[in-house]
Amino acid sequence: MPGVLLVISGPSGVGKSTVVAELRERRRFHFSVSATTRERRPDETDDVDYHFVTVDRFKHMIEDGELLEWAEYAGRYYGTPRQPVLLEIQAGNDVLLDIENQGAMQVRASWPEALLIFIAPPSLDELERRLRSRGDTPEADIAARLSVSAEQVEQARCDYDRVVTNQDVDAVTAEILDILAEHEQGTQ
């Protein structure tokens, strides 16, 4: 039986990375390594944290259909190589993608059986508090991110299979695992 392709998305600051880490603690997932054109940071390892490629190589990957999804963000490209995902799913392994909305919609278009879950904040006030507490978001970006987040949450209700609220990491992780179990039962 093939594995499930689980896509997790949500606005910046909602706690996606924390939830994804918790999901990986509670269930075995293949976590897809993205390709990017951004520079490697000193603490990152090529082909572990990202597949670091040139812009020309990335554009060839797009043209050759090698990417399941891709997006440009802040002048850099990011994308999910298609073949490793296909191989894992065909081998019966579940694959987890932590990607932004544009990429999630590309996955929806090319892989309709994927399970798309959007993580929403409890409120925009709480999201603002989280963004400020991280200390890595410039003040000028906070208002823009909050505006985008409000639009994303509204649109997610139409575009995603489920929208879950991250009030508590343990609770939202359990909820996602329950949704995944329901999805698996429905596809058998």
Secondary structure, DSSP 8 states (H G I E B T S, - for coil): ----EEEEE--TTS-HHHHHHHHHHHS--EE---EE-S---TT--BTTTBEE--HHHHHHHHHTT-EEEEEEETTEEEEEEHHHHHHHHHTT--EEEE--HHHHHHHHHH-TTSEEEEEE-S-HHHHHHHHHHHS-S-HHHHHHHHHHHHHHHHHHHHHSSEEEE-SSHHHHHHHHHHHHHHHHHHH-
